[in-house]
Amino acid sequence: MSFRFLHHQGVADGPRLGTLVTPHGEVSTPTFMPVATRGMVRGPWPDRLRPMGVEMMLANSFHLAARPGVETVQKLGGLHKIMAWDGPVLMDSGGFQAFSLAAISKVTDDGVKIAHPVHGAMVDWTPKVAFDVQAALAPDVAMLLDECPADPRDRISVALAVRRTLLWARMQRDMHEARGGASSGQAQFGIVQGGVFEDLRGECARGLVAMDFDGYAIGGVSVGEGHEAMMDGVRHSTQLLPVDKARYLMGVGTPLDLVESVARGIDMFDCVYPTRSGRFGTVLTDEGPYHLHNAKFAADPRPLVPGCDCDACLTGVPRGILRAGLKSHEFLPPSLLAHHNLHYLIHLMKRIRLAIADGSFEELRAAINFAYRRVEPPQL
Ligand SMILES: [Zn+2]
């Protein structure tokens, strides 16, 4: 895999255009990857993703290894076959799952002991296991197993997480090189931890850059620290990352987070936000989000967003009946809302790329700020 620039301002932390070149095709950046944790996006059908403009997908090694299992994925025809997707795939390593399942996991220098999501017994998820699972499942980009600290403001635990993240990074980089490095066909991204602390972000970024990864992710953000602290974390990290390697902000985000992170030099994103918020009744629009549960939509005959050319809006199903269906736990409304929201974000990334190219990015950034900064993201 390689990353080449089409356009950037020659600075470490400005908006930039690029192309990721992977064994399964090219990806225009900045890009947003839909989350298919278990090989499936929650809502949209797989054959609608490419027409929507999706160029790269995310799957999760920990969950796929738990069920159906690596051997079963291979028997079923492999990762791309089970996803019904022939384009590039990036695979998360399970570090965030250890964080999100912190109540049932324990981290030591050897790795993570974590409750198996299917049968509940404690299993070892070590840097070697994470590496081997990703080598076997064969995504285009493998993420390192890292430690995502539970509280990004707790300096002691963040410093420990940085030390472990670098220790595990060295181990996994050595395994990657022993497997042939770039000639294995798989790219490997390091993950910068460091919470809200500029010096710890710097220590982690410098340590990873010295190991020369194919790209760099910024992890441990969007975990409750707030938008401004998150943007500080992004800025502290991107300033220290090489200009000629892809940068990926994990688990982000909302339209506001996306434009503000692109403004700080991020190339890649993933998040469950569009599909999850849709399933809970939030609809993304250029005027900001609205909540379909609101009683004022009960007899609204309009589609979700008049003029939107996504498959969900083109069905013409009225807001009023989608609202009623949501309240009655019908399957169709969550699926249509998730589809529209994902389409909205994928289309937003395309608009961002065009705006960077024609010099109008700041206007688009201001419009998204106007629409989305005046409202708090809905609690999910
Ligand atoms: Zn739509």
Residues whose N, C-alpha, C, O or C-beta is under 5 A from the ligand:
A	BS01	ZN	V305 C308 C310 C313 H340
